[in-house]
Amino acid sequence: MCGIVAYVGDKQAAPILIKGLKRLEYRGYDSAGIAILDKKQHIKAYKKAGKVAALEALIADNDTEGCIGIGHTRWATHGEPNDVNAHPHFGQNKTLALVHNGIIENYAAIKAQLQAKGHHFESQTDTEVLTHLIEEIYEHEKVGFDEAVRLALNQVHGAYAIVVISKNDPEMVVAARKGSPLVVGIGTNEFLLASDASPIIEYTKSVVYLNDSEMAIINNRTLSIKTIANEDKNALIQELNLQLEMIEKGGYEHFMLKEIYEQPRSVFDSMRGRIDSKTSHIHMGGLHEHQHKLMNAKRIIIVACGTSWHAGLVAEYLFEDFARIPVEVEYASEFRYRDPVIFYDDVVIAISQSGETADTLAAIELAKSKGATVLGVCNVVGSSIPRATHSGAYTHAGPEIGVASTKAFTAQVTVLAEMALWVGYKKGAISQSQLNTYLFELESIPSKIERALESNDLVKEISAKFKDAKNFLYLGRGYNFPVALEGALKLKEISYIHAEGYPAAEMKHGPIALIDAEMPVVIIATQNSQYDKVLSNVQEVKARKGIIISVVTEGDVEVRKLSDYVVEVPDTLEPFMPLVSTIPLQLLSYHIAVMRGCNVDQPRNLAKSVTVE
C-alpha cells in the first residue's frame, strides 16, 4: 500500500521524486522520504513522518544534488509512523538504500540471523531487514550488486516491490516485484520506476510492467529484465493510455468531488464499444473465449473487498435476474483462508479497482488451483489481476485518486450488468426484445447520473444539518440494499462517523433499537418491486421519531409525506437503479466530511490500494 518512485537520468532527481510522491500519496501518507545518489557517490537521505509536504519542507534547505534517486510514501505496517521507520532504509554500512512496498513475512528470522552476525537495526521495519540482508550478501559473498539483490529475494517470503541503489555501483539501479505493483518508464536516456504510472506519464508513455518474481536492472542507462530464478526475459514495452490531466484535480477542491462528477463519462466509457441499442448489439470481447463455460456455469462466485464487494452484491442480483445462474459473493480475505468448495464448472469473478488487492489476488490463485475459470473486472490496465485471471473486462473509469471509491463503483456495476446481460442473452434467459429494452435504458444512465448530480446543492444543505451526528443508519431493499452498504461505508471512510447499512426488513431484527430522535436514517426508497415494503419501513422509523432522509424517484408522493428530507433521482429500470441512487449518498458523505474538516482524499488509516494482507 506504500508508494515508491525512482529516477535515473540527466535531470535533478529530487524534484521529480517529490512530484511523483505527491501523485502516489493516495497509497499511503504516514511518512515520506527520498535518497539521492550524487556524482561523488554519496547517498543523501531525507525522511519525515507525515505527508509529502513535510518532506518537501525538510529538503528545501538541504543538498539534494544528484541525478539518481528513490522515493517512498508510507502506509505503516511494521513499526509506528515516525521519522526512523520512514523509508528509504540503509544497510549496516550505509552502502545501499532501499524503498519497499509490501510485507516481508519471515523478517524476524532473518533479523535474528543478521543480529548474530553483528548487525544493528535502527527501525522496527521489515524493510530495513531486507536492506541489511542484501548488503550482507553483497559484501561477504563477493557478488555483483544485482546478484546480491537476487540472492536476497530468494531468501524472503511475502510481498514486495523494491528499488535499491548502491554508492558502490553508481550506474546501477535494481528493482523487483512480487505481489506488489511496479512499472518502469522508458524515456530518452532516462528511466522512471513507480508503483503506478501516475509519476511517469509526464515524462514518457513507454512503460514495462514487471511481472511477479521479475527484476529490472538499469545499468549504464540500459534496461534488462530477469527473474529471481536468474532467467533472462524480454522487456515488453507498452504505451500508456493515460493523459496528464486525468490525474490532476481540474479545478475541483478534491479528487473525490472530481471523480463523483466524472461518473457520467466513466459509465459511458465503460459501455462504449460494448453495447448499441440501435442495433441491439452487445459485445464483450474479453469473454468470448470462455462463452461456453459462462453459459453452462452451475454457479458464479464473486470475490472482492470493500466497495468492490458491494458492486459484487449488485452483480449477484444482476446475474441471477438476467442469466439465471446462482451467485455467491465472498469477501476475498475470508475466501482465501477457507478451504472453499470449488468445482471445475464454477466461474469465479474477481473485482478490484486497482487490480492489485492482495487478498483478491490470493483468492484468484486459490480458485485457479481448483480448476475454476476466473474472470477479472478491473480498472487499471497492466495491473496484476488482469494478468492473473483467464480473461475479463476493464471498467475504463480512468484514474481514481481519491481513496474512497466513487466512480469505480458505478463503473464496476456497469460492466457487471453488461456481462450479465451478455450471458443471459447468449443462453436464452432473456429475449431479444428484453435485451433491447435493457440496452436502451442502460445507454440512458449517464444522462440520468447527470440529473442526479443536480441534487448537489440540496445534499449540501442536508449535510450541514447532520455533520455533527454520531451515528447514521442506511436502509435499502433489493438492488438498493448494496447501495445502503456502500453509502454507509463512504460516510465511515471519510467523515469518521459511525454508520451501518442494513436490508430495510432487517431493521426490525435489532437495529430498530437504535432509532430515536437523534438518529438520522437514510432510506433508499426509489420506485421498485418492493416500494410498498420500503414505505412500511419508513413508517416504522417515523413511529420511533427517527430523522428520515429519503432518496426517492422523481415525483414520489408517499415517501415524501413521511420524510424529513428528500432527495430525488431519475427513474430507471430496477436493475440499474444502483447507478443512480448511489449518487446522493456519495455527495452526502463528501459534504459532511468537508464540513467536519476531514481530509477527504486521504482519510486517516486508509490507503487506496490494499496490497498487503
N, C-alpha and C positions, 0 to 999 in steps of 0.2 A: 504494500500500500504506500510505500515511500515513492518519491520521485527522484530519478537520477538523470544527470545530464553530463556530457563531456564534450570537449572541443580539442581538435588538433588542426593547426593550420598556420597561416601567416598573420592573422588578426590577434589582437589582445583578447585573451580568453575570458577574463573576469566579467566584462560587460555582457558577453554572450551567455555565460553561465548564469548570471543574475537574472537576465531576461528569461532564460529557459526555466529557471526555478520558479519564477513568478507564474509562468504558464503551467507548471506542474504542481503548483501549491495545493490544488484541489486534492491531490493524492495524499497529502499529509502536511501538517503545519505546526508540529510540536517544536521543531528546531530546523535550522538550515546551516549549511556550511559549504565551503569551497576549498580546494587545494590547487595551487598553481605551481607548475614546474618551469623555472626560468632558465635563461641561457647559461647561467653559472651552475646549473644542475642542483639548485636548491629547491626544495619543496616548501612553499609557504602556505600554511593552512589557517583559515579563519572560520570559526563556527560559533553559533549563538542560539540559545533557546528562544523560542518564539517564532514569529513569522519571518519571511524573507526580508521584509522591510528592516527588521532589526539587524540582520546580517549586512544588508546594504549600508546601513548607518555605521556599522563597525568597520567596514573596509574602506570607508570614504577617505580616511586619513592614513591609510596603511599602504604599503607597497604591494601591488597586485600585478606587477610587470611579469609577462610570460604568455606564450602562445599555446601552451598545453595546459589543460586543467580539467578537473572533475568537480561536480557539484551534487548536492543532496538536500532534499527537503523531507523531513521525517514524520512518520506516524509511528509512535513508540510502541514496541513490543517488549523487548528485553531492556530494562532499565528506564527510570523515570525520565521525562523530558527535561534535560538540563544541558549546559554547555559541554560538560565532559562526555556525555553519552551521544552528543550530536556527531554526525559524520562530516567529513571523512575521518577514518581511523588509520593510525600508523602501526607499523610493526615494532618489534622490540628495539631495533637500532635506527628507527626512523628513516629507513632506506626506501620504503614504499608507502603509498597511501591508497586507500580503497573506499569506495562507496558501494552500498548494498541495499537492495530491496528484497525482502523475503525473511525466512527464518532458517537458521542452521540448527537442526533438531539435536544433533549429537555434540553441540558445542561444549557442554560441561565435561564430557570425557576427554575431548581434545585439549581443553583448557588445563585439565589436571595433568595430562602428559607434558604439556609445554611448561607448566609451572615446575614440574620435576626437573626440567632441563634449565631452569633458572629464569624463565620468562616472568615478567611482572606486568600486570594489566592495570590500566588507569580507569577503564569504564566498566559498566555492568553489561555490556552488549555482547551478543553472539558475533557481531561483525568484527570486533577487534580480535576475537579469537581466530577467525579466518585469516585476517591480515597477518597475524603472528605466524600462523601455520605456513602461509606462502613464503614469508621471509625466512623461516627456519629451513624450509626445503631449498630455497634459493641460495642461501649462504652455506649450508652444510652438505648438500648433495652435489654442489658444483654443476648445476644445470642452468640452462638459459631461463630468462625471466618468464617467457610464455610457457615453457615446460614446467616451471615451478608452480604456476597457476593451475595448469592442467593436472599435475600430480596431486595438488592440494584438493582440487574439486573431486577427485576420485576418492577422497577420504571423508567427505562430508555428506550428510544426509539432510534432506529438506529442500527448500525452495530458495532460489537466488536469481537475481540479476546483478552483476557486479561490473565495475570498471576499475582498473588498477593502473597506477603509474609508478615508475621507479626512477629515482635520481641516478641510478647506475646504468639505466637504459633510456636515455632521454628522448630517443626517437621512436620509442615503442609504447603503445597503449594496448592493454589486453582487457577484453570484455567477455562475458559469458552469461548464459541464462539457463535456468531450469525451473519451470513453473511460474516464473515472473517475466513480464514482457521486456523486450529490448529491441530497439530499432536503430540501424546505422544509416545516417545520411551521408551521401557521397557528393561533395561539392567540387569546385575547381581547386585542386591542391589543398583540400581541407576535408575533414570528416567531423561529423557530429554524432553523438550517441545519446539516446534518451529513452525514457520509459514509454513515451508515445511520440507521435510525430509533431506535436504542437511546438516544441522548441526548434524543430528542424525546418519547418515549411518556409520560414523567412529566408533561408539560405540555399535550399535546394529542394527539388521534388523527387530526386532519385534516392531510393532507400532500399535497404536489405533488412527484412525481418528475420531475426535469428530464430531458429527452432530450438526446442528443448535439447539440452546437452551439447549445444554448439558454442564455440568460441569465435570471437572476432579479434584478429590480431592486426593492428595497424603499425607497420614498421617502415620507417623512411617514406611515409606518405603512400604506402601500398597496403591494400586490404587483402587479407586471406582469411578463409573460414575453415575450421576443422572441428571435429567432435572431441569431447573429453576422452574418448577412446583412441584419439590420435588418427582419425580418419579424415583425409582432406575432402572438402566439399566445395562445390561451385557456388559463388555468390549470385543468387537470383535477384537481379536489380528490378524493382518495380517503381512505377511513377505514382506519386501521391495524388489522389483526387480530393484535394483539400485546398481551400483558399484562406489566406491570412485573416480576412475579415470575419470568417466563421468562428474564430477563437478570440475575437475582440467583443467588447460589450456593445458596440454600435449605438452609443448614446443612452442606453438603459443604465439605471443605477446599479443593477445587479445582474449577473448572468442568469439567475433563476427567472427573473421577470422577462428577460430577453427570450429565454427558452420557452416560457409559457406562451408568449406571443408568437413564437415561431411555429406553433403547432399546426395552424392551417397549412403551412408549407411542408412541414415534416411529414404530416399524414398524407398529403398529396404525393410527396416524393416516394413514400412507402407503397403507394398504389401505382405510380407512373410506370407504364410499360407492362403492367401485370393484369389490369382489368380495363375493359372498354364496354360500357353498357350499350353503346350504339350497335356494336357487332356481337353483343352477348359473349364476349371473349374473356376468358380468364386463363392466365399463363403463369405458371410457377416453374421456371426453368430449372431451378435447383432441386426440384422434387421429382422430375421426370424419371430419372434413373431408378427411383425407389417407388414408383407409382403402384406397381403390383403389391408391394409389401404394405403400403399405406391402405390400399383398398381392401386388403384382406386381413388387416391387423385385428387381432382379437381384443387388444387393449392398447391404449396410449398412456404412457407415464410421462408426466411433465415434471422436470426438476429445475429449480430456480431458487433464488434468495431475494429477500426484501421486496422492493417494488416489482421486480420481475416475477416473483411468486404470485403477487396479486394479479398481474397480467395472465399468469398461468391459470388462476382461478376463473377468470373470464373465459379463457380458452376451453376450460372444461365444459362450460355451458355451450360454447360455440361448436365444438367437435361433437358433442352428444346431440345437439339440436340439428346440425347440418349434415353430419356424416354418420350419425347413429353408432358411434364407436364409444364404448365405455372408457372413461378417463379417470386417472388418479393423479393428483397434484401433490408433489412431495417437496419438502424443504431439502435442498441438496445436502445440507450439513447433517441431516438425520439419515437420509437415504444412504449416503456413502458409508456410514458406520454400522448399518444393519447388514444382515445377510438377506437382502430382498429377494423375493421370488420373481425371477425374470425369465420369460420364455423366448424362444427364438422368433416367434411370430408377434412379439411385442414391438412397438415403436416407442422410442424414448425421444422426447423433445426437450432440449436444454435451452433455457432462455437466460441471456445475460446482456446488459447494455455494453459493458466493457469488453466482453469476450475473454476476460482474464480471471474471473471469480474462481478462487481456489477450490472451494467446495463443489461447485458445479463441474469444474474440470475433473475432479476426482470421481464424481458421480458418473460422468461420461465414460471414463475408463472402466469403471465397475460394470456399467451396462454393456459396453463392448465386449468385456471379458465373458459375459454371459451369453453372447451371441445375438443381442438385440441390435436392431437398426437404430442409429442415433442421429437425429437431425438437430441442427442448431438454429436459433433465432438470435441474431447478434447485430450490434450497431457498428462496431469498429472493424474495418477491413484490415486484414493481416494479423488480427489477434489470434489467441491460442485456440479458442473454441471452434471457429470455422475450420481450423486445420485439424482439430481432434475429432470432429464429427464426420459422419459419412457424407452428409450433404446438409442443405438447409436454405435459409433465406436471410439476407441482410435487411435491416429496417430502413436504412437511408435517412435517419433522423438528423445526421450531421453531428458535429462535436457537441457533447453535453458537458459543460464545465461545472455548473452548479452541482454540489454534492447531492442535494435532494433531487431525485429524478422526476421530471415532468414530461417533457416531450418523448423521453424514452418509453414511458408507459403507454402513451397513446399510439406511438409508432409500433410497439410490440403488439398491442391489441389489434391494430390494423392488419399487420402481416399475419397474425394468427387467424383472424377472420378470413383472410384470403385463402390461407391454407385449408381451413375447414370447409369453405365453400368449394374449393377445387376438388378436395377428396370427396365431399358429399355429391357433387355433380358427376364425378368420374364413376362412382359406384352406384349411381342412380337413386340416391337417398333424397335428392331434391331434383325437381323437374326443370326443364329449360325455362318455363315461364317464371318459376320461383327464382331461379338464378338471375334472370333479367331484372326482377324486382329488387333483389338484394344488391346487385351491381349498381343499379341506378341510384339506390339510396346511399350506398357506400361512397359513390362519387360526390354526393352532396354534402358529406360530412365536413370537409374543410371549410365550406362557407358557413355551415352551422356552428362550427367552432368559433369562427369569426364573430358570429352573432352572440355566442355565449360570452365571449371576451368583452362585449359591450356592458356586461354587468360589473365591470371592474370598479367603477365609482361607488356603486351601491354596496358592493362587498367591502370596500374600504371603509365606508360608513359603519357597517355592521362590525367590522374588525375593531374599530375604535371603542365600541361598547363592551367588547369581551377580551381585550388584550391582557387584562389582569385576572382572568379566570384561572382557577387552579386545575380544573378538570373539564373535559369535553366527552360527550358520548356521541358516536356516529352510528346511524342505523340505516340499513337498506335491505331489500329483498331481491331474490333472483339475481339478474345481471348487475343490479346495483349493490349487492352485498360486498363484492370485492372493491367497489368504489368507496364504500364506507370504510373498509380496512385501509385503503390507500389514503383517504382523507385524514384519518387518524394518524397514520404514520407520518405524513407530511407535517402535521402540526407538532408532533413529538420531535421530529428531527430538527426543525429549525427554530421553533419557539420555546422548546423545553417545557411545554405544558403537557401534563399527563392526559392522554386521550385513548379511548378504546373504540374499536369498531366491532359491531355485532350484527348478525342477522336480526332484523327487526322483531321477528317472532320469538327469538331467544331472550329478548329483553325481560320477559316475564319469568325466566328461569335464573334470576339472580340480579342482573344489572338494574332492574327497576327499583331495587332497594336504594340505589344511589341518587335517584331523582328527587330533587327538591327545588325550591325557588331560586337556588344559586347555580343550578346545573344547566349549562347550555347543551341542548340536544340537537344535533344536525341530522335531519331526516331527508334522505333522497327519496322523494315521493313523486316521481315522474309517472305519466300515464303508461301503464303496462298491464300485463295479465294479473298482477297481484295488487293493483291500485286500491281496491276496496279493503284488502287486508292491511295495507300500509296505513290507510285512513284510520282504521281501528287502532293501530299502534300510535298514531298521532294523538288520538283521543285519550288513550291511556296515559301518555306523557302529560297532556294538558290537565287531566284529572289530578295529577300529582304535582301540579304547579311548576313543572319543568319549563324552561325557556326554549321555545321551539324555533329553530332556524331551518326553513324548508327549502329544498331545491325542487322546483316543480316545472312541469311542462307549461309553455306559454299558454295563457288563457285559463289556467286552472282556477277553479272557484272553491271547491270543497276544502282542500287542504289550506288554502289561503285564509279561510274564515277562522281556522283554528290556530294559525301560526302567529308568532310574534314578529318574525322577519321572513321575507320570502324573496328568493332569487329565481327568476325564470330562465329556462333554457329552451332552445328549439326542440320541437318534437322530431323523433326519428323512430325507425323500427327498433323494437325492443333489444335485439342482439347488438345493436350499435350504440345504444344509449350510453354505455360507459365512456365512449369517446367524447361525449358532450357533457354529461353530468359531472365528470371529474373536474372540469374547468373551474367552476366557482370554488371548489374545495382547495384547489391549488392556490387561487388568488387569496382565499381566506387565510391560509397558513402563511402565505408570503406577507400580507399586510400586517397580520398580528405580530409576526417576527420582527418586521421593520419597526413597528411601534414599540416593541419591547426592547429595542436596541440590540437585537441579536445579530450575529454575523451570518447573514442569510446564506451566502455562498459557501462558507466554511464553518459549519456548525461544529460545536465542541465535540471532541472524541470520535468524530466520524471522518472517513475518507471516501473518495469516490469509488475506488476500485479495491475490493477486498481480496487481495492476492495472497493473504496468509490465512491459516485456519483460526 
